[in-house]
Amino acid sequence: MHLLVAALLALQSPAASLGFEPGADSNLADWKQVSGYMNTLAQRSPMVHVDTLGKTTEGRPFLLLTITSQANQQRLAEIKAVQALLADPRRLSDTAFERMRKTQPAVILISNNIHSTEVASSQMGMTLAYRLTTDPELRRLLDSVVVLMIPSMNPDGLDTVVSWYRRYKGTRYEGGPLPWLYHKYIGHDNNRDWFMLTQVETRLVTRMLYKEWFPEIVYDVHQMGTNGVRLFVPPFQDPVNPNIDPAIVAGINLVGAQMASALYDAGMTGVAHQLTYDLWWHGGFRSAPTRHNMIGILTEAASTRLGSPITLTLDSLRQPARGVNYAEPWPGGVWHLGDIVRYELITSESLVRLAARDRVNVIDRFVGLGRRAVEAGLAGNPFAYVLPPEQRDPEAWATLANVLAAGGVEVYRAAESFTAEGRRYPAGALVIPMAQPYRADAKDLLEPQHYTPVNDRPPYDVAGWTLPFTMGVRADVVNGPFSTNLVRVDSVIAPPGKIEGSGDVFILQNRTNAESRAVAALLAAGQSVAVVGDSLVVRGARARAILSEQAARHGFDVTAVREAPAGARWRERLPRIGLYQPWTANIDEGWTRWLFEQYGISYMTLHDGDIKRGGLRQRFDVIVLPSEDATSMVVGVDSTRIPLQYAGGLGESGANAISEFVRGGGTLVCLDASSNFAIARLNLPVVNVLGGVASGPQSLRFYAPGSIFGTVLGGSDSVTVGVSDSLQIYFENSAAFTVSAPARALATYPEQPLRSGYARYQERLTGKASLVEAPVGSGRVILFGFRPQFRGQTHGTFKLLFNAVLLAAP
Ligand SMILES: [Zn+2]
């Protein structure tokens, strides 16, 4: 007893440690302070354990806290081992289960601050950790529950935001917008990466979730705009994705009701249900777990201006009427960071209480969900998906399998050839049986989505995401049972490719993204590359060495011949590529930059000032404009909202400099919305038929909020060399064009182009161009009416962007 008291006395509250109460006006703790506090707590409290899961994108430690009773801390390895069995009931005997449900705590995860400007939860976590270990009532609950906490899902971003806030505190820009992304590559899209797992942070947490800890409930803490309800808690609004088990939906509703009830018991107001956020979308941190038998909870608090309070009069608020989904409106007034912290502390503690109180239910539900998933898979429709080894792009095939496996899905390799529903598959085919606990995840990623609006509402996020379509990978549905010899695989690599034939000239089919990586490496090394018909021809003293290494590593074949075809126009160096980065924290720019780095394509970042300076043609061969509204590109952010050096956009001088660049022989690549800029500024004979008021969520108008469409290539060009004649593109409120000469359509929409997701009046796309080439002066413009690199998912269309920057330059 004496020792325990001494240990407790040594625990400092966050206020004592930081010098301010978390959530106090004008004070934000940065990652050093937050992680420092958590580490000290772990050193002094036997109830707190800290793990470093790895390093963030920019090299900071990524932390996971485990908070539970001292007795549980001493048997964490056993608790984890039991969680793994509960997650996969096929390995669980009835007697073992009976024993485990008597002693196993519930396991929940609270994850803070994935969106860095939604900063309150990063501060709240310190108080929560302190209270869990010092408040007598909460401490008692920790015999029955393990609380996992991620203090910040993006420590790099927390520091970015806190330093920005501190720098402009006390000026007119206090609490204002950042001119750059708060995640190095993907900014706000870090909460849209939860099945594709392209980023370090996403992968670290995903491994913890589905390979190590298997929590039954996951709580993702967010903030939204300033002037609506004070806090959204579930129930979510319709529709519900058909792959989500009803027990998950009910479990989410239960947690939401518990949270709301705790808030009102504590005298809070302005708590809303069934608002904005739906249960359709896959890819968010709270939605991926719902495909893994876990209850995924989201709350969204009204924001302040970072650490600074805001005042809202009752008339300036947009609140629903009082009712079952909004029991007590907020009366308006001053809203502080500390208010958000208070609301989030109540929701978090109510979740801990519920998990402790309902421990046995929580465990039983989790096991029941896993069992039902396995039974549903055995019943067939579908029974399995088969990914045959003969694929256009073997690396995309391997990546798809690896994405599934990293998300905990069981992937198997056929050790022998087999027949399924009359189709013959060779040994090496990958099989994803549906009789597995994470069936919902696999099925939802492999099948087409058919979004059905409720009350004519668009989905909260995208409507479709089918990976075989976006990645250009053949995946066959097998509805009835078959048997073959299957071997579980943790990861898949493309079978090594090779150089066949002899000679010092090399022919590439250019069908794989890996060949673009090789072309970038060849050109960077001063080797020569030419487009000849449907293929690429390569020569140079080091070409064989580079190609044999890349072909072996990335799975493409090369043919060596003795002589180059006549008339080849050789390209002898890497085009000088400029990538525009507006000061608007443009996520599409971040994804483009990430993609170029993944494939070894060198580029230079261009800011407004670099472009306004002019003389672009002397410095660049290709300029890429990420998707950005044409007006925003020219006028930027107003200097009343952002410091002068980041205000004002390209202006007339920047727009003219780009025009001069193209007329002088440069290649301008416009992604999606930036096409409108080029059409207007360069007087292209092209019309975006969906531009301006013609698209939008209004009924009676074409609308497609994030869907996959088929498109047909036509009109041979270096942009399309090696690309399949028929491919699926990612469309997110994108563009569609009509063209007249000398502009040309390189790809056109067929009839009924929708393949996955949702489109209202899809017939408006039929016959319109999705990809356009337009000569201007001695240069050219390439317009993408879609997202060739959407969220790092669209391996099937990366190639078009690679070709555009590597091969389409003068
Ligand atoms: Zn958010």
Residues whose N, C-alpha, C, O or C-beta is under 5 A from the ligand:
A	BS01	ZN	H115 E118 H222 Q223
